Amino acid sequence: MSQPVLSRDALHTVHVTLDGQARRAQARPRLLLSDFLRHELGATGTHVGCEHGVCGACTVRIDGVAQRACLTLAVQVDGRCVDTVQASQGSNRTLDALRAAFKRHHALQCGFCTAGILMSSADWLQRQQAIGHRPNEAEVRDMLSGHLCRCTGYTPIVHAVLEVAHA
Amino acid sequence: MKPAAFDYVRADSAQAAAELLQQHGENARILAGGQSLMAVLNMRLAQPGLLIDISRSVELASITVMPGTVRVGAAVTQAQLQAHADVPPLLALAFPWISHFPIRNRGTVCGSIAHADPSAELPLCLVALRGTVHLRSARGRRDVPAPDFFTGLLSTARRADELIEAVSFPRPQPDEAFGFAEHARRHGDFALCAVAMVASSRGLRVAVGGLSDRPNAIDLPALTGPALDDVINELAWSLDVRDDPHTSATTRRHLLRQLARKATPPARRSA
């Protein structure tokens, strides 16, 4: 079975649960999720860097799984849950702990990359917790290798993620 | 860095996707994880008229463990196979080298094989293990052995009306040992050179990625030490390795000679 073809010229309604809130807006098939979030839903917490999957700034969680919003089409997330760095305090304990740890360790300066790093780190840490694994520094650095930060030199980010991992 | 306009359709089954491909041919592209295709679209290196999204197909999302093989459906992500209890041991060694965690979360195993980047790890492992690519079209099904599937730079034996329905990796035999080594400029970048090895009582199979336009494999007797080094050196010179703006052919051949030592499974390294 295939679904109806969505025409390139028409606007299609996309329903998402964005950070726990039911939202909807219109999108043509070519619209990237990153632009849909920022321009159609006004959720500018998710940042756009390289737009080809390298820098990691646009990473969001789709149905809980950290993924690049710039390599995802808005029409692909119709009916799904999208969680971003704008998730409210108290909605995700790991994310809350990461935010506090980032603040304590000065793990951000300009903050551009932080939106994506927090989403990847939260997904990854929750999976480590689920299998009862306490990640070491090398593993944290490996996870962070999917993100570019030009301010911090990464070390404070590594310390912040490790602190939450071992809390 | 925004894709050109295209129509979009979601296909829930291999049959539905195959029928759409029959109708639209080369104007259509299969979208699975999109971790190669979406970047290509964003850079407008490809401008298909129709994207056929199979990422939500339940039928294509299964990993089937059979007595001799592990069959991986077209919508299975790299992260799902990496976390699976029956992940083939060579792939378990290679997965940490494949890009990064959020990319593996969405990128599919079959998508990487369909993309056929000569530096990519999954095509290399499929060739090293003599896996099989299962193709599906509205006309029927056919299976292509991995070494015949890759025909050149980003080129495969897949016809315009076919999709990769699944790929099969042979399960390990008791006498087999595996090795994998890679060098890239940054961890997770495309390999400048990658080597996969399968050692067994029959000998040593060596597969090389990143050096020429496709992964290459050779079967050797059970060589070790300097004798193995010599054969690897001959292999390095036999491949059509080119200079590119980032890396010279000399460097890539050197990397092969060094990485082959690292990739040789421990039991074969001495003796």
Chai-1 contact restraints between the chains, C-beta under 6 A:
chainA,res_idxA,chainB,res_idxB,connection_type,confidence,min_distance_angstrom,max_distance_angstrom,comment,restraint_id
A,M1,B,D12,contact,1.0,0.0,6.0,A-B,restraint_1
A,M1,B,A16,contact,1.0,0.0,6.0,A-B,restraint_2
A,S2,B,V9,contact,1.0,0.0,6.0,A-B,restraint_3
A,S2,B,A11,contact,1.0,0.0,6.0,A-B,restraint_4
A,S2,B,A16,contact,1.0,0.0,6.0,A-B,restraint_5
A,Q3,B,R10,contact,1.0,0.0,6.0,A-B,restraint_6
A,V5,B,D7,contact,1.0,0.0,6.0,A-B,restraint_7
A,V5,B,V9,contact,1.0,0.0,6.0,A-B,restraint_8
A,L6,B,Y8,contact,1.0,0.0,6.0,A-B,restraint_9
A,S7,B,D7,contact,1.0,0.0,6.0,A-B,restraint_10
A,R8,B,A5,contact,1.0,0.0,6.0,A-B,restraint_11
A,R8,B,F6,contact,1.0,0.0,6.0,A-B,restraint_12
A,R8,B,D7,contact,1.0,0.0,6.0,A-B,restraint_13
A,P29,B,F6,contact,1.0,0.0,6.0,A-B,restraint_14
A,P29,B,Y8,contact,1.0,0.0,6.0,A-B,restraint_15
A,R30,B,P3,contact,1.0,0.0,6.0,A-B,restraint_16
A,R30,B,A5,contact,1.0,0.0,6.0,A-B,restraint_17
A,E51,B,M1,contact,1.0,0.0,6.0,A-B,restraint_18
A,E51,B,N42,contact,1.0,0.0,6.0,A-B,restraint_19
A,H52,B,A39,contact,1.0,0.0,6.0,A-B,restraint_20
A,H52,B,N42,contact,1.0,0.0,6.0,A-B,restraint_21
A,G53,B,A39,contact,1.0,0.0,6.0,A-B,restraint_22
A,T59,B,P102,contact,1.0,0.0,6.0,A-B,restraint_23
A,V65,B,N105,contact,1.0,0.0,6.0,A-B,restraint_24
A,A66,B,P102,contact,1.0,0.0,6.0,A-B,restraint_25
A,A66,B,N105,contact,1.0,0.0,6.0,A-B,restraint_26
A,Q67,B,P102,contact,1.0,0.0,6.0,A-B,restraint_27
A,Q67,B,N105,contact,1.0,0.0,6.0,A-B,restraint_28
A,Q67,B,R106,contact,1.0,0.0,6.0,A-B,restraint_29
A,R68,B,P102,contact,1.0,0.0,6.0,A-B,restraint_30
A,L71,B,G34,contact,1.0,0.0,6.0,A-B,restraint_31
A,L71,B,Q35,contact,1.0,0.0,6.0,A-B,restraint_32
A,L71,B,M38,contact,1.0,0.0,6.0,A-B,restraint_33
A,V75,B,Y8,contact,1.0,0.0,6.0,A-B,restraint_34
A,S120,B,P102,contact,1.0,0.0,6.0,A-B,restraint_35
A,W124,B,F101,contact,1.0,0.0,6.0,A-B,restraint_36
A,M143,B,F101,contact,1.0,0.0,6.0,A-B,restraint_37
A,S145,B,H100,contact,1.0,0.0,6.0,A-B,restraint_38
A,S145,B,H187,contact,1.0,0.0,6.0,A-B,restraint_39
A,S145,B,G188,contact,1.0,0.0,6.0,A-B,restraint_40
A,G146,B,H100,contact,1.0,0.0,6.0,A-B,restraint_41
A,G146,B,F101,contact,1.0,0.0,6.0,A-B,restraint_42
A,G146,B,P102,contact,1.0,0.0,6.0,A-B,restraint_43
